Amino acid sequence: MNKVSNYIKESYHELVEKVTWPSGSQLQQSTAIVLIATVVIMLMVSLMDFASSEVLKLIYSLFK
């Protein structure tokens, strides 16, 4: 039980004194970057999905 309480105390100490939390503006910038990257990746995946779908439709139409 001593190990568990020691772990909790050390974890709390690390969170309070050793971790540097981002400021509000840094957090907003990081959030904006993540959102923009997510939209860009989503668009790329959608484009690849659409292109592969059209290619497969073309291939299937050749063998009808």
mmJSON file of the N, C-alpha and C atoms, coordinates in Angstrom:
{"data_MODEL":{"atom_site":{
"group_PDB":["ATOM","ATOM","ATOM","ATOM","ATOM","ATOM","ATOM","ATOM","ATOM","ATOM","ATOM","ATOM","ATOM","ATOM","ATOM","ATOM","ATOM","ATOM","ATOM","ATOM","ATOM","ATOM","ATOM","ATOM","ATOM","ATOM","ATOM","ATOM","ATOM","ATOM","ATOM","ATOM","ATOM","ATOM","ATOM","ATOM","ATOM","ATOM","ATOM","ATOM","ATOM","ATOM","ATOM","ATOM","ATOM","ATOM","ATOM","ATOM","ATOM","ATOM","ATOM","ATOM","ATOM","ATOM","ATOM","ATOM","ATOM","ATOM","ATOM","ATOM","ATOM","ATOM","ATOM","ATOM","ATOM","ATOM","ATOM","ATOM","ATOM","ATOM","ATOM","ATOM","ATOM","ATOM","ATOM","ATOM","ATOM","ATOM","ATOM","ATOM","ATOM","ATOM","ATOM","ATOM","ATOM","ATOM","ATOM","ATOM","ATOM","ATOM","ATOM","ATOM","ATOM","ATOM","ATOM","ATOM","ATOM","ATOM","ATOM","ATOM","ATOM","ATOM","ATOM","ATOM","ATOM","ATOM","ATOM","ATOM","ATOM","ATOM","ATOM","ATOM","ATOM","ATOM","ATOM","ATOM","ATOM","ATOM","ATOM","ATOM","ATOM","ATOM","ATOM","ATOM","ATOM","ATOM","ATOM","ATOM","ATOM","ATOM","ATOM","ATOM","ATOM","ATOM","ATOM","ATOM","ATOM","ATOM","ATOM","ATOM","ATOM","ATOM","ATOM","ATOM","ATOM","ATOM","ATOM","ATOM","ATOM","ATOM","ATOM","ATOM","ATOM","ATOM","ATOM","ATOM","ATOM","ATOM","ATOM","ATOM","ATOM","ATOM","ATOM","ATOM","ATOM","ATOM","ATOM","ATOM","ATOM","ATOM","ATOM","ATOM","ATOM","ATOM","ATOM","ATOM","ATOM","ATOM","ATOM","ATOM","ATOM","ATOM","ATOM","ATOM","ATOM","ATOM","ATOM","ATOM","ATOM","ATOM","ATOM","ATOM"],
"id":[1,2,3,4,5,6,7,8,9,10,11,12,13,14,15,16,17,18,19,20,21,22,23,24,25,26,27,28,29,30,31,32,33,34,35,36,37,38,39,40,41,42,43,44,45,46,47,48,49,50,51,52,53,54,55,56,57,58,59,60,61,62,63,64,65,66,67,68,69,70,71,72,73,74,75,76,77,78,79,80,81,82,83,84,85,86,87,88,89,90,91,92,93,94,95,96,97,98,99,100,101,102,103,104,105,106,107,108,109,110,111,112,113,114,115,116,117,118,119,120,121,122,123,124,125,126,127,128,129,130,131,132,133,134,135,136,137,138,139,140,141,142,143,144,145,146,147,148,149,150,151,152,153,154,155,156,157,158,159,160,161,162,163,164,165,166,167,168,169,170,171,172,173,174,175,176,177,178,179,180,181,182,183,184,185,186,187,188,189,190,191,192],
"type_symbol":["N","C","C","N","C","C","N","C","C","N","C","C","N","C","C","N","C","C","N","C","C","N","C","C","N","C","C","N","C","C","N","C","C","N","C","C","N","C","C","N","C","C","N","C","C","N","C","C","N","C","C","N","C","C","N","C","C","N","C","C","N","C","C","N","C","C","N","C","C","N","C","C","N","C","C","N","C","C","N","C","C","N","C","C","N","C","C","N","C","C","N","C","C","N","C","C","N","C","C","N","C","C","N","C","C","N","C","C","N","C","C","N","C","C","N","C","C","N","C","C","N","C","C","N","C","C","N","C","C","N","C","C","N","C","C","N","C","C","N","C","C","N","C","C","N","C","C","N","C","C","N","C","C","N","C","C","N","C","C","N","C","C","N","C","C","N","C","C","N","C","C","N","C","C","N","C","C","N","C","C","N","C","C","N","C","C","N","C","C","N","C","C"],
"label_atom_id":["N","CA","C","N","CA","C","N","CA","C","N","CA","C","N","CA","C","N","CA","C","N","CA","C","N","CA","C","N","CA","C","N","CA","C","N","CA","C","N","CA","C","N","CA","C","N","CA","C","N","CA","C","N","CA","C","N","CA","C","N","CA","C","N","CA","C","N","CA","C","N","CA","C","N","CA","C","N","CA","C","N","CA","C","N","CA","C","N","CA","C","N","CA","C","N","CA","C","N","CA","C","N","CA","C","N","CA","C","N","CA","C","N","CA","C","N","CA","C","N","CA","C","N","CA","C","N","CA","C","N","CA","C","N","CA","C","N","CA","C","N","CA","C","N","CA","C","N","CA","C","N","CA","C","N","CA","C","N","CA","C","N","CA","C","N","CA","C","N","CA","C","N","CA","C","N","CA","C","N","CA","C","N","CA","C","N","CA","C","N","CA","C","N","CA","C","N","CA","C","N","CA","C","N","CA","C","N","CA","C","N","CA","C","N","CA","C","N","CA","C","N","CA","C"],
"label_alt_id":[null,null,null,null,null,null,null,null,null,null,null,null,null,null,null,null,null,null,null,null,null,null,null,null,null,null,null,null,null,null,null,null,null,null,null,null,null,null,null,null,null,null,null,null,null,null,null,null,null,null,null,null,null,null,null,null,null,null,null,null,null,null,null,null,null,null,null,null,null,null,null,null,null,null,null,null,null,null,null,null,null,null,null,null,null,null,null,null,null,null,null,null,null,null,null,null,null,null,null,null,null,null,null,null,null,null,null,null,null,null,null,null,null,null,null,null,null,null,null,null,null,null,null,null,null,null,null,null,null,null,null,null,null,null,null,null,null,null,null,null,null,null,null,null,null,null,null,null,null,null,null,null,null,null,null,null,null,null,null,null,null,null,null,null,null,null,null,null,null,null,null,null,null,null,null,null,null,null,null,null,null,null,null,null,null,null,null,null,null,null,null,null],
"label_comp_id":["MET","MET","MET","ASN","ASN","ASN","LYS","LYS","LYS","VAL","VAL","VAL","SER","SER","SER","ASN","ASN","ASN","TYR","TYR","TYR","ILE","ILE","ILE","LYS","LYS","LYS","GLU","GLU","GLU","SER","SER","SER","TYR","TYR","TYR","HIS","HIS","HIS","GLU","GLU","GLU","LEU","LEU","LEU","VAL","VAL","VAL","GLU","GLU","GLU","LYS","LYS","LYS","VAL","VAL","VAL","THR","THR","THR","TRP","TRP","TRP","PRO","PRO","PRO","SER","SER","SER","GLY","GLY","GLY","SER","SER","SER","GLN","GLN","GLN","LEU","LEU","LEU","GLN","GLN","GLN","GLN","GLN","GLN","SER","SER","SER","THR","THR","THR","ALA","ALA","ALA","ILE","ILE","ILE","VAL","VAL","VAL","LEU","LEU","LEU","ILE","ILE","ILE","ALA","ALA","ALA","THR","THR","THR","VAL","VAL","VAL","VAL","VAL","VAL","ILE","ILE","ILE","MET","MET","MET","LEU","LEU","LEU","MET","MET","MET","VAL","VAL","VAL","SER","SER","SER","LEU","LEU","LEU","MET","MET","MET","ASP","ASP","ASP","PHE","PHE","PHE","ALA","ALA","ALA","SER","SER","SER","SER","SER","SER","GLU","GLU","GLU","VAL","VAL","VAL","LEU","LEU","LEU","LYS","LYS","LYS","LEU","LEU","LEU","ILE","ILE","ILE","TYR","TYR","TYR","SER","SER","SER","LEU","LEU","LEU","PHE","PHE","PHE","LYS","LYS","LYS"],
"label_asym_id":["A","A","A","A","A","A","A","A","A","A","A","A","A","A","A","A","A","A","A","A","A","A","A","A","A","A","A","A","A","A","A","A","A","A","A","A","A","A","A","A","A","A","A","A","A","A","A","A","A","A","A","A","A","A","A","A","A","A","A","A","A","A","A","A","A","A","A","A","A","A","A","A","A","A","A","A","A","A","A","A","A","A","A","A","A","A","A","A","A","A","A","A","A","A","A","A","A","A","A","A","A","A","A","A","A","A","A","A","A","A","A","A","A","A","A","A","A","A","A","A","A","A","A","A","A","A","A","A","A","A","A","A","A","A","A","A","A","A","A","A","A","A","A","A","A","A","A","A","A","A","A","A","A","A","A","A","A","A","A","A","A","A","A","A","A","A","A","A","A","A","A","A","A","A","A","A","A","A","A","A","A","A","A","A","A","A","A","A","A","A","A","A"],
"label_entity_id":["1","1","1","1","1","1","1","1","1","1","1","1","1","1","1","1","1","1","1","1","1","1","1","1","1","1","1","1","1","1","1","1","1","1","1","1","1","1","1","1","1","1","1","1","1","1","1","1","1","1","1","1","1","1","1","1","1","1","1","1","1","1","1","1","1","1","1","1","1","1","1","1","1","1","1","1","1","1","1","1","1","1","1","1","1","1","1","1","1","1","1","1","1","1","1","1","1","1","1","1","1","1","1","1","1","1","1","1","1","1","1","1","1","1","1","1","1","1","1","1","1","1","1","1","1","1","1","1","1","1","1","1","1","1","1","1","1","1","1","1","1","1","1","1","1","1","1","1","1","1","1","1","1","1","1","1","1","1","1","1","1","1","1","1","1","1","1","1","1","1","1","1","1","1","1","1","1","1","1","1","1","1","1","1","1","1","1","1","1","1","1","1"],
"label_seq_id":[1,1,1,2,2,2,3,3,3,4,4,4,5,5,5,6,6,6,7,7,7,8,8,8,9,9,9,10,10,10,11,11,11,12,12,12,13,13,13,14,14,14,15,15,15,16,16,16,17,17,17,18,18,18,19,19,19,20,20,20,21,21,21,22,22,22,23,23,23,24,24,24,25,25,25,26,26,26,27,27,27,28,28,28,29,29,29,30,30,30,31,31,31,32,32,32,33,33,33,34,34,34,35,35,35,36,36,36,37,37,37,38,38,38,39,39,39,40,40,40,41,41,41,42,42,42,43,43,43,44,44,44,45,45,45,46,46,46,47,47,47,48,48,48,49,49,49,50,50,50,51,51,51,52,52,52,53,53,53,54,54,54,55,55,55,56,56,56,57,57,57,58,58,58,59,59,59,60,60,60,61,61,61,62,62,62,63,63,63,64,64,64],
"pdbx_PDB_ins_code":[null,null,null,null,null,null,null,null,null,null,null,null,null,null,null,null,null,null,null,null,null,null,null,null,null,null,null,null,null,null,null,null,null,null,null,null,null,null,null,null,null,null,null,null,null,null,null,null,null,null,null,null,null,null,null,null,null,null,null,null,null,null,null,null,null,null,null,null,null,null,null,null,null,null,null,null,null,null,null,null,null,null,null,null,null,null,null,null,null,null,null,null,null,null,null,null,null,null,null,null,null,null,null,null,null,null,null,null,null,null,null,null,null,null,null,null,null,null,null,null,null,null,null,null,null,null,null,null,null,null,null,null,null,null,null,null,null,null,null,null,null,null,null,null,null,null,null,null,null,null,null,null,null,null,null,null,null,null,null,null,null,null,null,null,null,null,null,null,null,null,null,null,null,null,null,null,null,null,null,null,null,null,null,null,null,null,null,null,null,null,null,null],
"Cartn_x":[0.829,0.0,0.867,2.03,2.94,3.381,3.565,3.981,2.911,1.658,0.551,0.439,0.5,0.385,1.596,2.765,3.962,3.83,3.286,3.071,2.111,1.034,0.048,0.671,1.43,2.084,3.072,3.881,4.861,4.179,3.091,2.348,1.769,1.191,0.638,1.741,2.854,3.993,4.469,4.529,4.969,3.981,2.688,1.678,1.672,1.896,1.811,3.084,4.249,5.487,6.356,6.274,7.198,6.591,5.295,4.638,4.43,4.784,4.491,3.253,2.198,0.945,0.939,0.324,0.292,-0.614,-0.288,-1.154,-2.408,-3.333,-4.578,-4.347,-3.458,-3.205,-2.472,-1.548,-0.865,-1.852,-2.782,-3.784,-4.69,-5.067,-5.901,-5.153,-3.868,-3.076,-2.961,-2.672,-2.54,-3.859,-4.957,-6.273,-6.566,-6.246,-6.482,-5.645,-4.399,-3.528,-4.078,-4.525,-5.079,-6.347,-7.21,-8.442,-8.148,-7.217,-6.864,-6.251,-5.345,-4.723,-5.774,-6.733,-7.798,-8.63,-8.98,-9.78,-8.989,-7.711,-6.881,-6.764,-6.502,-6.381,-7.716,-8.813,-10.131,-10.406,-10.03,-10.219,-9.362,-8.136,-7.265,-7.826,-8.297,-8.861,-10.134,-10.971,-12.194,-11.878,-10.876,-10.475,-9.95,-9.124,-8.617,-9.75,-10.719,-11.868,-12.688,-12.939,-13.711,-12.972,-11.664,-10.88,-10.849,-10.626,-10.58,-11.948,-13.011,-14.361,-14.616,-14.204,-14.408,-13.568,-12.355,-11.501,-12.109,-12.609,-13.237,-14.509,-15.3,-16.488,-16.092,-15.011,-14.534,-14.086,-13.365,-12.879,-14.054,-15.037,-16.194,-17.013,-17.101,-17.888,-17.227,-15.921,-15.229,-15.54,-15.879,-16.11,-17.589,-18.493,-19.93,-20.305],
"Cartn_y":[-1.196,0.0,1.251,1.158,2.295,2.699,1.7,1.993,2.778,2.406,3.076,4.532,4.759,6.142,6.968,6.358,7.051,7.419,6.507,6.768,7.938,7.952,9.032,10.368,10.388,11.626,12.132,11.227,11.638,12.106,11.455,11.876,13.267,13.514,14.836,15.892,15.586,16.509,16.831,15.825,16.048,16.925,16.65,17.455,18.907,19.125,20.48,21.283,20.659,21.428,21.231,20.089,19.822,20.006,19.882,19.997,21.462,21.859,23.215,23.15,23.774,23.768,24.9,24.689,25.748,26.897,28.073,29.225,29.113,30.005,29.97,30.165,31.093,31.357,30.187,29.558,28.385,27.247,27.097,26.048,26.295,27.557,27.886,27.641,28.001,27.759,26.272,25.487,24.044,23.431,23.894,23.387,23.726,24.943,25.351,24.507,24.248,23.435,22.025,21.448,20.096,20.056,21.047,21.078,21.224,22.1,22.294,21.022,20.394,19.151,18.051,17.994,16.991,17.194,18.429,18.722,18.392,18.747,18.461,16.952,16.215,14.758,14.145,14.653,14.154,14.389,15.563,15.858,14.943,14.69,13.797,12.377,11.879,10.529,10.462,11.493,11.526,11.54,12.303,12.353,11.001,10.352,9.028,8.013,8.095,7.191,7.389,8.647,8.943,8.452,8.723,8.314,6.793,6.089,4.625,4.06,4.682,4.247,4.407,5.546,5.781,4.821,4.551,3.61,2.218,1.797,0.48,0.414,1.483,1.508,1.362,2.037,1.937,0.516,-0.093,-1.466,-2.431,-2.285,-3.166,-2.983,-1.752,-1.516,-2.149,-2.343,-2.965,-4.457,-5.077,-6.522,-6.904,-5.98,-6.308,-6.96],
"Cartn_z":[0.0,0.0,0.0,0.585,0.634,-0.769,-1.647,-3.018,-3.766,-3.543,-4.229,-3.772,-2.481,-1.991,-2.416,-2.452,-2.922,-4.405,-5.194,-6.617,-6.821,-6.043,-6.166,-5.762,-4.678,-4.248,-5.288,-5.847,-6.858,-8.137,-8.519,-9.718,-9.526,-8.363,-8.075,-8.088,-7.471,-7.436,-8.857,-9.696,-11.072,-11.83,-11.674,-12.363,-11.898,-10.636,-10.084,-10.34,-10.202,-10.228,-11.467,-12.115,-13.214,-14.61,-14.717,-16.011,-16.343,-17.569,-18.024,-18.91,-18.457,-19.18,-20.207,-21.358,-22.376,-21.95,-22.469,-22.193,-23.069,-22.834,-23.599,-25.083,-25.438,-26.868,-27.512,-26.776,-27.319,-27.543,-26.626,-26.748,-27.947,-28.17,-29.324,-30.624,-30.673,-31.876,-32.161,-31.144,-31.329,-31.787,-31.212,-31.603,-33.053,-33.48,-34.867,-35.821,-35.461,-36.315,-36.45,-35.335,-35.382,-36.224,-36.082,-36.872,-38.359,-38.71,-40.121,-40.696,-39.949,-40.419,-40.586,-39.672,-39.771,-41.028,-41.323,-42.518,-43.776,-43.811,-44.988,-45.209,-44.153,-44.291,-44.698,-44.145,-44.523,-46.006,-46.507,-47.925,-48.809,-48.377,-49.149,-49.199,-48.069,-48.021,-48.854,-48.783,-49.581,-51.07,-51.457,-52.858,-53.33,-52.517,-52.882,-52.958,-52.049,-52.069,-53.333,-53.668,-54.878,-56.123,-56.202,-57.373,-57.508,-56.422,-56.518,-56.87,-56.383,-56.73,-58.223,-58.767,-60.202,-61.051,-60.639,-61.374,-61.349,-60.198,-60.115,-60.96,-60.984,-61.84,-63.299,-63.696,-65.074,-65.392,-64.498,-64.712,-64.789,-63.869,-63.899,-65.158,-65.664,-66.881,-68.107,-68.091,-69.206,-69.312,-68.201,-68.187,-68.138,-68.426,-68.449,-69.735],
"occupancy":[1.0,1.0,1.0,1.0,1.0,1.0,1.0,1.0,1.0,1.0,1.0,1.0,1.0,1.0,1.0,1.0,1.0,1.0,1.0,1.0,1.0,1.0,1.0,1.0,1.0,1.0,1.0,1.0,1.0,1.0,1.0,1.0,1.0,1.0,1.0,1.0,1.0,1.0,1.0,1.0,1.0,1.0,1.0,1.0,1.0,1.0,1.0,1.0,1.0,1.0,1.0,1.0,1.0,1.0,1.0,1.0,1.0,1.0,1.0,1.0,1.0,1.0,1.0,1.0,1.0,1.0,1.0,1.0,1.0,1.0,1.0,1.0,1.0,1.0,1.0,1.0,1.0,1.0,1.0,1.0,1.0,1.0,1.0,1.0,1.0,1.0,1.0,1.0,1.0,1.0,1.0,1.0,1.0,1.0,1.0,1.0,1.0,1.0,1.0,1.0,1.0,1.0,1.0,1.0,1.0,1.0,1.0,1.0,1.0,1.0,1.0,1.0,1.0,1.0,1.0,1.0,1.0,1.0,1.0,1.0,1.0,1.0,1.0,1.0,1.0,1.0,1.0,1.0,1.0,1.0,1.0,1.0,1.0,1.0,1.0,1.0,1.0,1.0,1.0,1.0,1.0,1.0,1.0,1.0,1.0,1.0,1.0,1.0,1.0,1.0,1.0,1.0,1.0,1.0,1.0,1.0,1.0,1.0,1.0,1.0,1.0,1.0,1.0,1.0,1.0,1.0,1.0,1.0,1.0,1.0,1.0,1.0,1.0,1.0,1.0,1.0,1.0,1.0,1.0,1.0,1.0,1.0,1.0,1.0,1.0,1.0,1.0,1.0,1.0,1.0,1.0,1.0],
"B_iso_or_equiv":[0.0,0.0,0.0,0.0,0.0,0.0,0.0,0.0,0.0,0.0,0.0,0.0,0.0,0.0,0.0,0.0,0.0,0.0,0.0,0.0,0.0,0.0,0.0,0.0,0.0,0.0,0.0,0.0,0.0,0.0,0.0,0.0,0.0,0.0,0.0,0.0,0.0,0.0,0.0,0.0,0.0,0.0,0.0,0.0,0.0,0.0,0.0,0.0,0.0,0.0,0.0,0.0,0.0,0.0,0.0,0.0,0.0,0.0,0.0,0.0,0.0,0.0,0.0,0.0,0.0,0.0,0.0,0.0,0.0,0.0,0.0,0.0,0.0,0.0,0.0,0.0,0.0,0.0,0.0,0.0,0.0,0.0,0.0,0.0,0.0,0.0,0.0,0.0,0.0,0.0,0.0,0.0,0.0,0.0,0.0,0.0,0.0,0.0,0.0,0.0,0.0,0.0,0.0,0.0,0.0,0.0,0.0,0.0,0.0,0.0,0.0,0.0,0.0,0.0,0.0,0.0,0.0,0.0,0.0,0.0,0.0,0.0,0.0,0.0,0.0,0.0,0.0,0.0,0.0,0.0,0.0,0.0,0.0,0.0,0.0,0.0,0.0,0.0,0.0,0.0,0.0,0.0,0.0,0.0,0.0,0.0,0.0,0.0,0.0,0.0,0.0,0.0,0.0,0.0,0.0,0.0,0.0,0.0,0.0,0.0,0.0,0.0,0.0,0.0,0.0,0.0,0.0,0.0,0.0,0.0,0.0,0.0,0.0,0.0,0.0,0.0,0.0,0.0,0.0,0.0,0.0,0.0,0.0,0.0,0.0,0.0,0.0,0.0,0.0,0.0,0.0,0.0],
"pdbx_formal_charge":[null,null,null,null,null,null,null,null,null,null,null,null,null,null,null,null,null,null,null,null,null,null,null,null,null,null,null,null,null,null,null,null,null,null,null,null,null,null,null,null,null,null,null,null,null,null,null,null,null,null,null,null,null,null,null,null,null,null,null,null,null,null,null,null,null,null,null,null,null,null,null,null,null,null,null,null,null,null,null,null,null,null,null,null,null,null,null,null,null,null,null,null,null,null,null,null,null,null,null,null,null,null,null,null,null,null,null,null,null,null,null,null,null,null,null,null,null,null,null,null,null,null,null,null,null,null,null,null,null,null,null,null,null,null,null,null,null,null,null,null,null,null,null,null,null,null,null,null,null,null,null,null,null,null,null,null,null,null,null,null,null,null,null,null,null,null,null,null,null,null,null,null,null,null,null,null,null,null,null,null,null,null,null,null,null,null,null,null,null,null,null,null],
"auth_seq_id":[1,1,1,2,2,2,3,3,3,4,4,4,5,5,5,6,6,6,7,7,7,8,8,8,9,9,9,10,10,10,11,11,11,12,12,12,13,13,13,14,14,14,15,15,15,16,16,16,17,17,17,18,18,18,19,19,19,20,20,20,21,21,21,22,22,22,23,23,23,24,24,24,25,25,25,26,26,26,27,27,27,28,28,28,29,29,29,30,30,30,31,31,31,32,32,32,33,33,33,34,34,34,35,35,35,36,36,36,37,37,37,38,38,38,39,39,39,40,40,40,41,41,41,42,42,42,43,43,43,44,44,44,45,45,45,46,46,46,47,47,47,48,48,48,49,49,49,50,50,50,51,51,51,52,52,52,53,53,53,54,54,54,55,55,55,56,56,56,57,57,57,58,58,58,59,59,59,60,60,60,61,61,61,62,62,62,63,63,63,64,64,64],
"auth_comp_id":["MET","MET","MET","ASN","ASN","ASN","LYS","LYS","LYS","VAL","VAL","VAL","SER","SER","SER","ASN","ASN","ASN","TYR","TYR","TYR","ILE","ILE","ILE","LYS","LYS","LYS","GLU","GLU","GLU","SER","SER","SER","TYR","TYR","TYR","HIS","HIS","HIS","GLU","GLU","GLU","LEU","LEU","LEU","VAL","VAL","VAL","GLU","GLU","GLU","LYS","LYS","LYS","VAL","VAL","VAL","THR","THR","THR","TRP","TRP","TRP","PRO","PRO","PRO","SER","SER","SER","GLY","GLY","GLY","SER","SER","SER","GLN","GLN","GLN","LEU","LEU","LEU","GLN","GLN","GLN","GLN","GLN","GLN","SER","SER","SER","THR","THR","THR","ALA","ALA","ALA","ILE","ILE","ILE","VAL","VAL","VAL","LEU","LEU","LEU","ILE","ILE","ILE","ALA","ALA","ALA","THR","THR","THR","VAL","VAL","VAL","VAL","VAL","VAL","ILE","ILE","ILE","MET","MET","MET","LEU","LEU","LEU","MET","MET","MET","VAL","VAL","VAL","SER","SER","SER","LEU","LEU","LEU","MET","MET","MET","ASP","ASP","ASP","PHE","PHE","PHE","ALA","ALA","ALA","SER","SER","SER","SER","SER","SER","GLU","GLU","GLU","VAL","VAL","VAL","LEU","LEU","LEU","LYS","LYS","LYS","LEU","LEU","LEU","ILE","ILE","ILE","TYR","TYR","TYR","SER","SER","SER","LEU","LEU","LEU","PHE","PHE","PHE","LYS","LYS","LYS"],
"auth_asym_id":["A","A","A","A","A","A","A","A","A","A","A","A","A","A","A","A","A","A","A","A","A","A","A","A","A","A","A","A","A","A","A","A","A","A","A","A","A","A","A","A","A","A","A","A","A","A","A","A","A","A","A","A","A","A","A","A","A","A","A","A","A","A","A","A","A","A","A","A","A","A","A","A","A","A","A","A","A","A","A","A","A","A","A","A","A","A","A","A","A","A","A","A","A","A","A","A","A","A","A","A","A","A","A","A","A","A","A","A","A","A","A","A","A","A","A","A","A","A","A","A","A","A","A","A","A","A","A","A","A","A","A","A","A","A","A","A","A","A","A","A","A","A","A","A","A","A","A","A","A","A","A","A","A","A","A","A","A","A","A","A","A","A","A","A","A","A","A","A","A","A","A","A","A","A","A","A","A","A","A","A","A","A","A","A","A","A","A","A","A","A","A","A"],
"auth_atom_id":["N","CA","C","N","CA","C","N","CA","C","N","CA","C","N","CA","C","N","CA","C","N","CA","C","N","CA","C","N","CA","C","N","CA","C","N","CA","C","N","CA","C","N","CA","C","N","CA","C","N","CA","C","N","CA","C","N","CA","C","N","CA","C","N","CA","C","N","CA","C","N","CA","C","N","CA","C","N","CA","C","N","CA","C","N","CA","C","N","CA","C","N","CA","C","N","CA","C","N","CA","C","N","CA","C","N","CA","C","N","CA","C","N","CA","C","N","CA","C","N","CA","C","N","CA","C","N","CA","C","N","CA","C","N","CA","C","N","CA","C","N","CA","C","N","CA","C","N","CA","C","N","CA","C","N","CA","C","N","CA","C","N","CA","C","N","CA","C","N","CA","C","N","CA","C","N","CA","C","N","CA","C","N","CA","C","N","CA","C","N","CA","C","N","CA","C","N","CA","C","N","CA","C","N","CA","C","N","CA","C","N","CA","C","N","CA","C","N","CA","C","N","CA","C"],
"pdbx_PDB_model_num":[1,1,1,1,1,1,1,1,1,1,1,1,1,1,1,1,1,1,1,1,1,1,1,1,1,1,1,1,1,1,1,1,1,1,1,1,1,1,1,1,1,1,1,1,1,1,1,1,1,1,1,1,1,1,1,1,1,1,1,1,1,1,1,1,1,1,1,1,1,1,1,1,1,1,1,1,1,1,1,1,1,1,1,1,1,1,1,1,1,1,1,1,1,1,1,1,1,1,1,1,1,1,1,1,1,1,1,1,1,1,1,1,1,1,1,1,1,1,1,1,1,1,1,1,1,1,1,1,1,1,1,1,1,1,1,1,1,1,1,1,1,1,1,1,1,1,1,1,1,1,1,1,1,1,1,1,1,1,1,1,1,1,1,1,1,1,1,1,1,1,1,1,1,1,1,1,1,1,1,1,1,1,1,1,1,1,1,1,1,1,1,1]
}}}
